[in-house]
Amino acid sequence: MKKFTVYVSASAKESILEYIRHISNTYKMPATALRHYKELYDRIFSLSSYAESVNVSDKQSILRFGANARAIRYKKMMIVYTIHDTLVVIRAILPAATVK
């Protein structure tokens, strides 16, 4: 089975931090925010073993990140990524409700 290296872009890292801050500050749940942070990164790095098994998206809000963009879900968020040979690049973390 093909193994992939996962790289999280700067913009995706910023989106993750915004998401975590929102949980921590808006809902006053820092422990939950920390758990979400860990689980989100676990989900992202799990792509190292199956990234190609996810179909290329047909959603315009995903395809704006590249012609071969794909997305997986984490709770109410979408993790958008592209594949370049054996490199998975995490392009964005978006609220799933905005994906059309």
Sequence and secondary structure as in RCSB ss.txt:
>XXXX:A:sequence
MKKFTVYVSASAKESILEYIRHISNTYKMPATALRHYKELYDRIFSLSSYAESVNVSDKQSILRFGANARAIRYK
KMMIVYTIHDTLVVIRAILPAATVK
>XXXX:A:secstr
    EEEE HHHHHHHHHHHHIIIIIS  HHHHHHHHHHHHHHHHGGGGTGGGS     HHHHTT TT EEEEET
TEEEEEEEETTEEEEEEEEEGGG  
